Amino acid sequence: MFGIGIWISSPILSNATKKYEDIASSVVVSDTEKFGYIKRTNAGNFIAEGTLSVIDTTKIDDLAKPYSYIKKDKEEYRMHTQTYTVTDGKGHTSVRTRTYWSWDVVKTWKYKSERGKFLGEEFRMEDVFKYHSKKDTVIKAKTGFFDHDTRYVYYTCPPSFDGIMVGNADNKEYNGCKFIDGKTADEYVKKAEGNINAGSIVFWVLWIMLTAGVIVGFYALENKWLY
């Protein structure tokens, strides 16, 4: 089992090491001029620090500010019925019913910006960034068509993000770009370095547990055979 573990873990360590070397050797830029230069010169792997700002901000009448992404949920406060079984001390069972109330989503609207700009270059947002919204506010409908058991919950993203873009500059284009907000180039490289040993450690912990389980199972089966 130990030999098999070494055979399996070698590619894991090799892949993590290669990924770190690719990241550590990337060109690091942080201004518009150099970002354009690495594309013109096909500089290869890069890490660029800057701000990704959406061009076509999203705005709806419900909210005062513009955003890059808005998800609007219409929720209704509804009563639910649930049945469950209970058993007394004498082993007798009976079915009981309980009711509870919860806010349930009945309809959802989504609005998102399509285009963004980073260090003077324009990108399609869906190509470089995945929106990760958080709850912004709740508005209850107190008058009009809806009653007090209806509310609207909004999840939003800001119109700009500070972070890094990683990718490859080749054929006078940026390829495979991914924007990571809240990260610096130094943090990104250090994380890749830490992943070299992290993957192997996780593998060996799981492999040792599996090996122990196989050994215990083998002895258990052998003892049963003896009886």
Secondary structure as UniProt FT lines:
FT   HELIX           2..24
FT   STRAND          27..29
FT   HELIX           32..40
FT   TURN            41..42
FT   STRAND          44..54
FT   TURN            61..62
FT   STRAND          69..87
FT   TURN            89..90
FT   STRAND          93..112
FT   STRAND          115..118
FT   TURN            119..120
FT   STRAND          121..124
FT   HELIX           125..128
FT   STRAND          134..140
FT   TURN            144..145
FT   TURN            148..149
FT   STRAND          150..157
FT   STRAND          160..170
FT   TURN            171..172
FT   STRAND          173..181
FT   HELIX           185..226
//
